[in-house]
Amino acid sequence: MPDHDPAPVDLCPSEELTEGGLAFGFDVVFDGETCRAFAVRFEGQPHAYLNRCTHVAIELDYQPGRIFDDTGQWLLCATHGAVYAPDTGDCAGGPCNGGLVKIALTEADGMVRWHPTPRLQPVAFD
């Protein structure tokens, strides 16, 4: 196993993430399973999580990209009302069973990038 960190993966141009706006969806492989993830901007910083509610393992958004509540201050599971903090993914109310799985991001030179880990990998294309 390599002793260095894997290279970051380009996710989207910085302008794709607007404060409290629509989430940017993408696919990842988490613990060997392909699933959806999303990135949002909150208080000027990009944040990303697996798109999987901790109450019931379903995607948070009913309508694609609509993960923020109407105030733009909380991430909301549209199905059962679980509420998460946008900057940490911690449960903030409703039927949560812990916090969302956070995905490390960096932002530089107009690009948002995510950082793979042993448990979180890019989807392989044939």
C-alpha positions, 0 to 999 in steps of 0.5 A: 500500500502506498505511503503517500496520500492519493492525488485530489480529484477535481470536483467542480469550478468554484463558481458552481457552489453558491452560498446556500444554493443547490448542491453539486452531486457526484459519485464516489465509491465508499467502502466498496459501494458506489453512491452519491455524494454532494458538495455545498457552500456554507459561510464561504467554504465548500463542504462535501458529504455522502448523500446518505441520511443517517436515519434511513440510508436514502439520499437527502434531496427529493429534488436534485440538488435541493439539500439546504432548507428554505433558510439556507442554514441547514441541510435537510433530509426531505423524506423524514426531516433529519437536519444536519449542520452544513459545516460539520455534517453533525445532526442538528435535529430530527431523526438522525443517527449520528452525523453525515460522512464528511468528504475532505475538500480543498479549494484553490485556483478556482477549482474545488477538489475532493481528497480520496481516502482508503474508504472513499475512492473515485468511481473507476471508469472502464 
